[in-house]
Amino acid sequence: MLGKAKVAFTLHPYEYNPAGERVGLQAAEAMQADPQIVLKTLMAEVDGHPVCVVVPSDGEVSMKKLAAAFGGKSAQMMKPPDAERLTGYHVGGISPFGQKKRVPTVVESDALAHPLVYINGGQRGLLVRLAPADAVAVLGAVVASVMSEG
């Protein structure tokens, strides 16, 4: 998907730990990178419709802010089996790029403050490094503040 869009990116494999509790933070540690620039991809539902959420790996999503970003009333995290079926990726390797079914995506606005970020490349243990603005453009994503305060 990124190649077709002629977006500059680099691939960064890392040692994936299946026992790790927080995959995004584990990826940041493995890459020796600030968790603010290692973004995690989460699948959620807003008013029953699937959405993709890309936020820094050390952040938590505010369901209220997520619903508001898509003009909805309520949001909840998608169950892992549903996320895998919808995206075609395994949990821990879900990427916003190249999902089986394209869904509306939001990228945390704080991520755009960095020149380059890491986003999951579609398999466990593989990150893609690119400019966050390029990710937003390729995904047709909404940019909004969706993280919980604190």
C-alpha positions in Angstrom: 0.0 0.0 0.0 2.8 2.4 0.9 4.8 1.5 -2.2 1.9 2.0 -4.5 1.3 5.4 -2.9 5.0 6.3 -3.5 5.5 7.1 0.2 9.0 7.0 1.6 9.3 4.4 4.4 11.8 2.0 5.9 11.2 -1.5 7.4 12.4 -2.2 10.9 12.2 -5.8 12.2 12.4 -6.3 15.9 12.3 -9.3 18.3 8.6 -9.8 19.0 7.8 -11.2 22.5 4.5 -13.1 22.4 4.4 -13.0 26.2 4.7 -9.2 26.3 1.6 -7.6 27.8 1.9 -4.3 26.0 3.1 -4.9 22.4 3.6 -1.2 21.5 5.8 -0.5 24.6 7.7 -3.7 24.0 8.3 -2.7 20.3 9.5 0.8 21.5 11.9 -0.9 23.9 13.1 -3.3 21.3 13.7 -0.4 18.9 15.3 1.7 21.6 12.8 4.4 20.6 10.7 6.9 22.5 7.2 5.3 23.0 5.8 8.6 21.7 7.0 7.8 18.2 6.2 4.1 18.2 2.5 4.1 17.4 0.1 1.2 18.2 -2.8 0.3 16.0 -6.0 -0.5 17.7 -9.4 -1.6 16.3 -12.5 -0.2 17.9 -16.2 0.4 17.1 -18.0 3.7 17.1 -21.8 3.3 17.3 -21.3 -0.3 16.2 -19.1 0.6 13.1 -15.5 -0.5 12.9 -12.7 2.1 13.1 -9.0 2.0 13.3 -7.1 4.1 15.9 -3.4 4.9 15.7 -1.9 6.3 19.0 1.5 6.5 20.8 2.3 3.2 22.4 2.4 4.6 25.9 -1.1 6.2 25.5 -4.6 5.1 26.3 -7.6 5.8 24.1 -10.4 7.9 25.6 -13.6 6.2 24.3 -15.5 9.5 24.6 -12.9 11.4 22.5 -12.8 8.5 20.0 -16.6 8.6 19.5 -16.4 12.4 19.1 -13.7 12.2 16.5 -16.1 10.2 14.2 -19.2 12.2 15.2 -20.6 9.2 17.2 -22.1 8.7 20.6 -20.2 5.8 22.0 -17.1 3.8 21.3 -15.6 0.5 22.5 -12.6 -1.6 21.8 -13.2 -4.4 19.2 -12.8 -8.0 20.4 -9.5 -9.5 19.2 -11.0 -12.2 17.0 -13.2 -9.6 15.3 -10.2 -7.3 14.7 -8.3 -10.2 13.2 -11.1 -11.2 10.9 -11.8 -7.6 9.8 -8.1 -6.6 9.2 -6.6 -9.9 8.0 -3.8 -9.4 10.6 -3.0 -11.0 13.9 -3.3 -9.0 17.1 0.2 -7.7 17.9 0.7 -7.3 14.2 -2.3 -5.2 13.1 -1.3 -2.4 10.8 -3.6 0.4 9.6 -2.1 -0.2 6.1 -3.4 -2.8 3.7 -6.3 -4.1 5.9 -8.7 -6.5 4.2 -11.5 -4.0 4.6 -10.6 -0.4 4.7 -12.3 1.4 7.7 -12.2 5.0 8.9 -9.0 5.7 10.7 -8.0 8.4 13.3 -4.4 9.3 14.1 -3.6 10.9 17.4 -2.8 14.6 16.7 0.3 14.4 19.1 1.9 12.0 16.6 2.2 14.7 14.0 4.6 16.7 16.1 7.4 14.2 15.2 9.2 14.1 11.9 9.2 10.3 11.7 7.1 7.6 13.6 7.0 3.8 13.6 3.8 2.0 12.8 3.1 -1.7 12.7 4.0 -3.1 9.3 1.4 -5.9 9.2 3.1 -8.7 11.1 4.4 -9.3 14.6 7.9 -7.9 14.9 7.9 -5.6 12.0 7.6 -1.8 12.1 7.4 0.8 9.3 9.1 4.1 9.8 7.6 7.1 7.9 6.5 10.7 8.2 3.2 10.8 10.2 1.7 13.2 7.6 2.4 10.6 4.9 0.6 8.0 7.0 -2.4 10.3 7.4 -2.5 11.0 3.7 -2.3 7.4 2.6 -4.9 6.3 5.1 -7.2 9.3 4.5 -7.2 9.5 8.3 -8.8 12.0 10.6 -6.3 13.7 12.9 -7.7 14.3 16.4 -6.8 14.1 20.1 -8.2 10.8 21.2 -6.0 9.9 24.1 -7.0 9.9 27.8 -5.6 12.7 29.9 -3.0 11.8 32.5 
